[in-house]
Amino acid sequence: MLEINKDDIFILSDNIFLQKIEELGKYWVFNIETGEHYSLNETSYWILEQIAVKLPIKSILRDFIDIYDVDENQGKNDLDETTNEFLKEKIIKRRK
């Protein structure tokens, strides 16, 4: 697992497109260049929405803890795990 620092800022990778049909509870991420796509749960989609507006991880974590009513350690672990998965799949990248 890659180290996620509280001041890290991530961005969506090139050619990544988010789509949701909230009424049906359906969420996706598409790579419009390769055609790859992933179904997401609401929480993972929410994290990508926050990344898309270029919020630092510390802000995303604070909001994540408040919205999903988890303690700080659990929230950090969940956010780190999800962020690492997005990095591994090249859905997001660190902003330079």
N, C-alpha and C positions, 0 to 999 in steps of 0.2 A: 504494500500500500504506500502510495506517495504521501509525503508530508504536506498537509494543508495548513498554511499559516493564516492567522486571523486577518492579516492585511492583504491577503491574496485577492485579486480580482480576476474573474474568469469571463470569457466571452464565448458566444456560440461560434463554432467553427464555420468556416466558409461553406456555403451551400446547405446550411441547416435551416430547416423550416419547421415551425411548431404549428400544430393544428389541434383544435378541441371541438367537441360537440358536448358542451357542458350538460345540456338537458338529458343526454343519454349516458353521461359519465364516461365518455370515450376521449382518450388523449393519445396523441402520437407525436413522434419526431421523425422527420424525413430528411434524408440526404438527397437533394434534388439532382446532384451530379451522378451518384452511383445507383440511385434507386433504392438503397437500403432504407428500411423504416422499422421503427420499434413502437410497440404499444406501451404506454406508460400508465401508472396509477396517478391519482390526483396529486399526491404529495410530490412525486418525481417531476410532474409537469409544473407544479408551483415553483419548485427549485429552479427549473430551467427558465421560467418566466422571470424570476429574480435575477438570474445570471444575464438574461437578455438585456436588462436595463442597466447592466454593469455595476451592480451593487457589490461592495466588498463582502467577503465571506462573513466577517464579524456582524454586519448588518443583517445578512440573510439568516445567520444563526439566531440572532436576537428575535427576529420576527418569527422564525420557525418555532422557537420555544414557546412564544406567546400564542401563536395560532394553533399549534398542535398539542399544546398543554403537556409537554414533556420536560423532564429536568434537564439541566444544562449538560451533564455528562452524556445522557442518552441522546439528546439533540445533536451534540457535537459528533458523537459516534455515527449516528444515522446520516448526518449531512456529509461527513468525511467519506463514508462508505459510498453514498450515492454519487458524490462529486468524483471520486476515484473511478467509479464505473463509467461515468460520462467521459472522463479523460481517456480511459482505456479504449472506449468505443469511438474516440475522436469526435464526440458530439460537441465538446467544449475544449477550450485551450486557455492557458494562462495569458492574461494580457501583459504585454511587455512594457 
